[in-house]
Amino acid sequence: MEEKELIEKALNIEKIRCAAERIRPYIRRTPLLRERSMDERLKCRAWVKPEMLQISGAFKMRGALNKILGLTQEERERGIICSSSGNHGKACALIGKMMGIRVIVVLPEDVPKAKIGDIERLGGEVLIGPRIYDERWKMVREEVAKHGYTIVHAYEDYEVMAGQGTLGLEIMEDMPGIDTVIVPVGGGGLLSGVATAVKTLKSTVKVVGIQAKGNDGYVQSMKAGHPVEIELTPTIADGLTARKPGINPYPILEKYVDEWISVGEDDIREAVRLIAAEAKLIAEPSSSVGIAALLSGEYKAEPDENIAFVLTSGNWDIDRIGDILCGGTGIK
């Protein structure tokens, strides 16, 4: 079987629909909100998908649930482990609390304190590792070798991708006439699922991936025509750092994503302010890069273009968000 056929078998609209049925009792079906007050600034017809209203405060609940609900009893009893910038870890911890599963989360040393606190309050066990992704995964593999935990990968796992794809399914059900879907990208699991759902249901919808400048491994890889590894720079969009593309997401995104954009720090901060001022939602910086792409002019919309912005999460230190809303940098 060719690689293309293997991928289509591993992730397709049927698997996403099955995931939607599986996770339905446990998640919140977030609305697709028409935000007319943002039209003038963004120069389009703006819609937002506010996943900060999700049960765990982020879209990650969808994929983690689909994966964990499919584990055997033996796998659940051994416990699960993940590496996370925070939101995936919080989702796993919440599911662990709901289902009586031990959860270990490996977090980077510079993770916002709010994310550590959220995970620990839910009963998750936190291990702190380097910001460098590969170094944290060494820790994960060592823990698995010692204790036999089951890995719940944030973006390389097709079951996780299928769960994230339920978000795209909901967008298309709520607004079949949508023209463009804009999605923040870190490891690529969310966009893989959303793009598969959206493009399968309506191939003419444009799908756009957004990253933070200096942390845009996918943007640079797509320009090069093959996966490349970059040096990362500090960013307030801490949930989107991507030194290199995910192995499994890359061919999916190469197939389905129409445009790739990276945005700067000041534009991300301005997007956080606009979302709070007009949509009355508290979005963490990683969640706001899609709005930043239009504010900066990196993405130029048509006046009548119906654009769905995925607002991925709201789990950030509230004092840092408050600093941004008051005109500060949000950097401690």
C-alpha positions as CSV (number, residue, x, y, z in Angstrom):
1,M,0.0,0.0,0.0
2,E,1.4,3.4,-1.0
3,E,2.1,6.1,1.6
4,K,-0.9,8.2,0.4
5,E,-3.3,5.3,0.9
6,L,-1.9,4.5,4.3
7,I,-2.4,8.1,5.4
8,E,-5.9,8.3,4.1
9,K,-6.7,5.0,5.9
10,A,-5.2,6.4,9.1
11,L,-7.1,9.7,9.0
12,N,-10.2,10.4,7.1
13,I,-13.7,11.9,7.5
14,E,-15.2,8.6,8.7
15,K,-12.7,8.4,11.5
16,I,-13.4,12.0,12.4
17,R,-17.1,11.4,12.5
18,C,-16.5,8.3,14.7
19,A,-14.4,10.5,17.0
20,A,-17.2,13.0,17.2
21,E,-19.6,10.4,18.4
22,R,-17.1,8.9,20.8
23,I,-16.3,12.2,22.5
24,R,-19.7,13.9,22.3
25,P,-20.8,13.0,25.9
26,Y,-17.6,14.6,27.4
27,I,-16.9,17.8,25.5
28,R,-18.6,21.1,25.0
29,R,-19.7,21.8,21.4
30,T,-18.4,25.3,21.1
31,P,-20.4,27.8,19.0
32,L,-19.2,29.4,15.8
33,L,-19.8,33.1,16.6
34,R,-20.4,35.8,14.0
35,E,-18.3,38.8,15.2
36,R,-19.5,41.7,13.1
37,S,-17.7,44.2,15.3
38,M,-14.4,42.8,14.0
39,D,-15.3,43.1,10.3
40,E,-13.9,46.6,9.8
41,R,-10.6,45.9,11.5
42,L,-10.1,42.6,9.7
43,K,-11.7,43.6,6.4
44,C,-13.7,40.4,6.1
45,R,-16.8,38.7,7.5
46,A,-15.4,37.4,10.8
47,W,-16.4,34.2,12.6
48,V,-14.7,32.8,15.6
49,K,-14.6,29.2,17.0
50,P,-13.9,29.9,20.8
51,E,-12.2,26.8,22.1
52,M,-11.2,28.6,25.3
53,L,-14.8,27.7,26.2
54,Q,-14.0,24.0,25.9
55,I,-14.1,21.9,29.1
56,S,-10.4,22.1,29.6
57,G,-10.0,25.6,28.3
58,A,-8.6,24.4,25.0
59,F,-9.3,22.3,21.9
60,K,-6.8,19.7,23.2
61,M,-9.6,18.0,25.1
62,R,-11.0,16.6,21.8
63,G,-8.0,14.7,20.6
64,A,-6.9,13.5,24.0
65,L,-10.3,12.1,24.7
66,N,-10.5,10.3,21.4
67,K,-7.2,8.6,22.1
68,I,-7.7,7.8,25.8
69,L,-11.3,6.5,25.3
70,G,-9.8,3.9,22.9
71,L,-7.2,2.6,25.3
72,T,-7.6,-0.9,26.8
73,Q,-8.2,-1.4,30.5
74,E,-4.7,-2.6,30.9
75,E,-3.3,0.5,29.2
76,R,-5.4,2.7,31.5
77,E,-4.2,0.9,34.6
78,R,-0.6,1.4,33.7
79,G,-1.2,5.2,33.4
80,I,-0.5,7.6,30.6
81,I,2.3,10.1,29.9
82,C,2.6,13.1,27.5
83,S,4.9,16.0,26.7
84,S,3.1,19.3,26.4
85,S,3.4,23.1,26.4
86,G,0.5,23.0,28.8
87,N,-2.9,22.6,27.1
88,H,-2.5,19.0,26.0
89,G,-1.2,18.1,29.5
90,K,-4.2,19.8,31.1
91,A,-6.6,17.9,28.9
92,C,-4.9,14.6,29.7
93,A,-5.0,15.5,33.5
94,L,-8.7,16.3,33.3
95,I,-9.5,13.1,31.5
96,G,-7.4,11.2,34.0
97,K,-9.4,12.7,36.9
98,M,-12.7,11.8,35.2
99,M,-11.6,8.2,34.5
100,G,-9.3,7.4,37.4
101,I,-6.2,7.2,35.3
102,R,-2.7,8.2,36.5
103,V,-1.3,11.0,34.3
104,I,2.3,12.2,34.0
105,V,2.9,15.4,32.1
106,V,6.4,16.6,31.0
107,L,6.4,20.4,30.7
108,P,9.0,22.9,29.5
109,E,10.8,24.9,32.1
110,D,9.4,28.2,30.9
111,V,5.7,27.1,30.9
112,P,3.2,29.7,32.3
113,K,2.6,28.9,36.0
114,A,-1.1,28.8,35.4
115,K,-0.7,25.7,33.3
116,I,1.4,23.9,35.9
117,G,-1.2,24.8,38.6
118,D,-4.1,23.6,36.4
119,I,-2.5,20.3,35.8
120,E,-1.6,19.7,39.4
121,R,-5.0,20.7,40.7
122,L,-6.5,18.0,38.4
123,G,-4.2,15.4,39.9
124,G,-1.7,15.3,37.1
125,E,2.0,14.7,38.0
126,V,4.3,17.3,36.5
127,L,7.9,16.7,35.4
128,I,9.8,19.8,34.3
129,G,12.2,19.5,31.4
130,P,14.0,21.7,28.9
131,R,12.2,24.0,26.4
132,I,13.9,21.9,23.6
133,Y,11.2,19.4,22.5
134,D,13.6,16.5,21.7
135,E,15.1,16.7,25.2
136,R,11.7,16.5,26.8
137,W,10.9,13.4,24.7
138,K,14.0,11.7,26.0
139,M,12.4,12.1,29.5
140,V,9.1,10.7,28.2
141,R,10.8,7.6,26.8
142,E,12.8,7.1,30.0
143,E,9.6,7.2,32.1
144,V,7.9,4.7,29.7
145,A,10.9,2.3,29.9
146,K,10.7,2.5,33.8
147,H,7.0,2.3,34.3
148,G,5.3,1.1,31.1
149,Y,3.1,4.2,30.7
150,T,1.1,4.7,27.5
151,I,2.1,7.7,25.5
152,V,-0.6,10.1,24.4
153,H,1.2,12.2,21.8
154,A,-0.2,15.7,21.2
155,Y,0.1,15.6,17.4
156,E,1.8,12.5,15.9
157,D,-1.1,10.2,16.9
158,Y,-3.8,9.7,14.2
159,E,-6.5,9.1,16.9
160,V,-5.6,12.5,18.4
161,M,-5.7,14.1,15.0
162,A,-9.2,12.6,14.4
163,G,-10.4,14.1,17.7
164,Q,-9.1,17.5,16.8
165,G,-10.8,17.2,13.4
166,T,-14.2,17.3,15.1
167,L,-13.7,21.0,15.4
168,G,-13.5,21.3,11.6
169,L,-16.6,19.1,11.3
170,E,-18.5,21.5,13.6
171,I,-17.5,24.5,11.6
172,M,-18.8,23.0,8.4
173,E,-22.0,21.9,10.0
174,D,-22.6,25.4,11.5
175,M,-21.6,27.4,8.4
176,P,-21.5,25.4,5.2
177,G,-20.9,28.7,3.3
178,I,-17.6,29.4,5.0
179,D,-14.9,30.5,2.6
180,T,-11.7,30.2,4.7
181,V,-10.7,28.5,7.9
182,I,-7.6,29.9,9.6
183,V,-5.9,27.7,12.2
184,P,-2.9,28.3,14.6
185,V,-0.2,25.6,14.1
186,G,2.3,24.2,16.6
187,G,3.0,20.5,16.1
188,G,0.3,20.3,13.4
189,G,-2.2,17.8,14.9
190,L,-5.1,20.3,15.1
191,L,-4.6,21.5,11.5
192,S,-4.2,18.0,10.2
193,G,-7.6,17.0,11.6
194,V,-9.4,20.3,10.7
195,A,-8.0,20.4,7.2
196,T,-9.0,16.8,6.5
197,A,-12.5,17.4,7.7
198,V,-12.9,20.7,5.9
199,K,-11.4,19.8,2.6
200,T,-13.2,16.4,2.4
201,L,-16.5,18.1,3.0
202,K,-15.9,21.1,0.7
203,S,-12.7,21.2,-1.3
204,T,-13.2,24.8,-2.3
205,V,-12.8,26.1,1.3
206,K,-9.4,27.7,1.8
207,V,-7.4,26.4,4.7
208,V,-4.6,28.6,6.2
209,G,-2.0,27.7,8.8
210,I,-0.5,30.4,11.0
211,Q,2.7,30.4,13.1
212,A,4.8,32.9,15.1
213,K,7.8,34.3,13.3
214,G,11.0,32.6,14.4
215,N,9.0,29.5,15.5
216,D,7.6,28.7,12.1
217,G,9.1,25.3,11.2
218,Y,6.1,24.5,9.0
219,V,6.2,27.8,7.1
220,Q,9.9,27.4,6.4
221,S,9.5,23.7,5.4
222,M,6.7,24.4,3.0
223,K,8.8,27.1,1.4
224,A,11.7,24.7,1.1
225,G,9.5,21.9,-0.3
226,H,10.6,19.5,2.4
227,P,10.8,19.3,6.2
228,V,13.5,21.5,7.6
229,E,14.7,22.2,11.2
230,I,15.1,25.8,12.4
231,E,16.5,27.5,15.4
232,L,13.7,28.8,17.7
233,T,13.4,32.3,19.1
234,P,11.4,33.4,22.2
235,T,7.7,34.1,21.6
236,I,4.7,34.9,23.6
237,A,2.9,32.3,21.5
238,D,4.5,29.6,23.6
239,G,2.0,26.9,22.6
240,L,3.1,27.1,18.9
241,T,6.8,26.5,19.0
242,A,7.8,24.2,16.1
243,R,11.5,23.6,15.5
244,K,10.5,21.1,12.8
245,P,7.3,19.6,11.3
246,G,5.6,16.6,12.8
247,I,6.4,13.4,10.9
248,N,2.8,12.2,10.5
249,P,1.1,15.7,10.1
250,Y,3.5,16.9,7.4
251,P,2.2,15.0,4.4
252,I,-1.4,15.7,5.4
253,L,-0.8,19.4,5.7
254,E,1.3,19.4,2.5
255,K,-1.8,18.0,0.7
256,Y,-4.6,20.1,2.2
257,V,-3.3,23.5,3.4
258,D,-3.5,26.3,0.8
259,E,-1.4,29.0,2.5
260,W,1.2,29.3,5.3
261,I,1.8,32.6,7.2
262,S,4.0,33.6,10.1
263,V,3.2,36.7,12.3
264,G,5.2,39.0,14.6
265,E,4.9,39.5,18.4
266,D,3.4,43.0,18.3
267,D,0.6,41.8,15.9
268,I,-0.1,38.8,18.2
269,R,-0.5,41.2,21.2
270,E,-2.8,43.4,19.2
271,A,-4.9,40.4,18.3
272,V,-5.3,39.4,21.9
273,R,-6.5,43.0,22.6
274,L,-9.0,43.0,19.7
275,I,-10.5,39.6,20.7
276,A,-11.0,40.8,24.2
277,A,-12.4,44.2,23.2
278,E,-14.8,43.0,20.5
279,A,-15.5,39.3,21.0
280,K,-15.3,39.6,24.8
281,L,-13.1,36.5,25.0
282,I,-9.9,35.9,26.8
283,A,-7.6,34.3,24.3
284,E,-4.0,33.3,25.0
285,P,-1.4,34.6,22.5
286,S,-1.0,31.2,20.7
287,S,-4.8,31.3,20.1
288,S,-4.6,34.8,18.5
289,V,-2.2,34.4,15.6
290,G,-5.0,34.0,13.0
291,I,-6.4,37.3,13.9
292,A,-2.9,38.7,13.9
293,A,-2.4,37.6,10.3
294,L,-5.2,39.9,9.1
295,L,-4.3,42.8,11.4
296,S,-0.7,42.7,10.0
297,G,-1.8,42.5,6.4
298,E,0.0,39.2,6.0
299,Y,-3.3,37.7,5.0
300,K,-5.4,40.0,2.7
301,A,-9.0,39.1,2.8
302,E,-11.8,39.9,0.4
303,P,-14.5,42.2,2.0
304,D,-17.2,39.5,1.6
305,E,-15.0,36.6,2.6
306,N,-16.4,34.5,5.4
307,I,-13.5,33.6,7.6
308,A,-13.6,31.2,10.5
309,F,-10.8,31.9,13.0
310,V,-10.0,29.0,15.4
311,L,-9.3,30.5,18.8
312,T,-7.6,27.5,20.3
313,S,-7.3,28.2,24.0
314,G,-7.3,30.5,27.0
315,N,-5.1,28.9,29.5
316,W,-2.4,31.5,30.2
317,D,-1.3,33.5,33.3
318,I,-4.1,36.0,33.7
319,D,-1.8,38.7,34.9
320,R,0.3,38.4,31.7
321,I,-2.9,38.6,29.6
322,G,-3.9,41.7,31.7
323,D,-0.6,43.3,31.0
324,I,-1.1,42.8,27.2
325,L,-4.6,44.2,27.5
326,C,-3.2,47.3,29.2
327,G,-0.6,47.8,26.4
328,G,2.3,45.8,27.9
329,T,4.3,43.0,26.5
330,G,3.0,40.1,28.6
331,I,6.6,39.1,29.2
332,K,7.8,38.5,32.8
